[in-house]
Amino acid sequence: MGHHVEVRPAQCLSLCPRPCGIALTSPGAWTYLFADQHPGESARHIMACVALYIGTSDGFMPRERRPKPLRASIVGRVPPHVWGADVSA
């Protein structure tokens, strides 16, 4: 993956019971969704997670390598989508 990061606000990530969320996504890479972030407290952990994410070729971040606060706040992880791949196997 490249080392370019674009931060975009999202009106809603459907995390109502667990507000203040972030998503990490990149074409052809794993997508992650985290909830329960705390403005003013979570920024350094988020930045460490982003650095880990962009340092991979496919976005995959093993749980034990993610910053500890983001291990507990993960809501989901989605594998890369491969267009035209046979997923019936």
C-alpha positions as CSV (number, residue, x, y, z in Angstrom):
1,M,0.0,0.0,0.0
2,G,1.0,3.6,-0.5
3,H,1.9,6.0,2.3
4,H,-0.9,8.5,1.6
5,V,-3.6,8.9,4.2
6,E,-6.8,10.8,3.5
7,V,-9.0,11.7,6.5
8,R,-12.6,12.1,5.6
9,P,-15.5,12.8,8.0
10,A,-18.5,10.5,7.8
11,Q,-21.9,11.6,8.9
12,C,-22.7,8.1,10.2
13,L,-21.0,4.8,10.7
14,S,-24.1,3.2,12.3
15,L,-22.3,2.9,15.6
16,C,-25.0,4.6,17.7
17,P,-24.5,2.5,20.9
18,R,-20.7,2.8,20.5
19,P,-20.1,6.3,19.2
20,C,-17.1,8.0,17.8
21,G,-15.8,5.5,15.3
22,I,-13.2,5.2,12.6
23,A,-12.8,3.1,9.5
24,L,-9.6,2.2,7.8
25,T,-9.9,1.1,4.2
26,S,-7.8,1.0,1.0
27,P,-8.4,-0.6,-2.4
28,G,-7.6,-4.3,-2.4
29,A,-6.9,-4.3,1.4
30,W,-8.6,-5.3,4.5
31,T,-11.1,-2.8,6.0
32,Y,-11.4,-2.2,9.7
33,L,-14.1,-0.5,11.8
34,F,-13.4,0.7,15.3
35,A,-15.8,2.2,17.8
36,D,-15.6,3.7,21.3
37,Q,-12.9,6.3,20.5
38,H,-12.4,9.2,22.8
39,P,-11.4,12.6,21.3
40,G,-8.2,13.8,23.0
41,E,-7.3,10.3,24.2
42,S,-7.4,8.0,21.2
43,A,-5.5,10.1,18.6
44,R,-2.0,8.6,19.3
45,H,-3.4,5.0,19.3
46,I,-5.3,5.8,16.0
47,M,-2.1,7.2,14.4
48,A,-0.1,4.1,15.5
49,C,-2.8,1.9,14.0
50,V,-2.8,3.9,10.8
51,A,1.0,3.6,10.6
52,L,0.7,-0.2,11.0
53,Y,-2.0,-0.4,8.4
54,I,-0.2,1.6,5.7
55,G,3.0,-0.4,6.4
56,T,1.4,-3.6,5.2
57,S,0.9,-4.7,1.6
58,D,-2.7,-5.9,2.1
59,G,-3.9,-3.9,5.2
60,F,-4.0,-7.0,7.4
61,M,-3.2,-6.2,11.0
62,P,-3.0,-9.1,13.4
63,R,-4.7,-8.4,16.7
64,E,-1.6,-8.6,18.8
65,R,0.1,-5.9,16.6
66,R,-2.7,-3.4,16.9
67,P,-2.5,-0.8,19.7
68,K,-4.1,-2.3,22.8
69,P,-7.1,0.2,23.0
70,L,-8.1,-0.6,19.5
71,R,-8.0,-4.3,20.1
72,A,-11.0,-4.0,22.4
73,S,-12.9,-1.4,20.3
74,I,-12.9,-3.3,17.0
75,V,-16.4,-3.7,15.5
76,G,-15.5,-5.5,12.3
77,R,-12.8,-6.6,9.8
78,V,-13.7,-7.2,6.2
79,P,-11.4,-9.0,3.8
80,P,-10.3,-7.4,0.5
81,H,-12.8,-7.6,-2.3
82,V,-11.5,-9.3,-5.4
83,W,-13.6,-8.5,-8.4
84,G,-14.4,-11.4,-10.6
85,A,-13.0,-14.0,-8.2
86,D,-14.8,-17.3,-7.8
87,V,-15.9,-17.3,-4.2
88,S,-17.9,-20.5,-4.4
89,A,-14.9,-22.7,-3.6
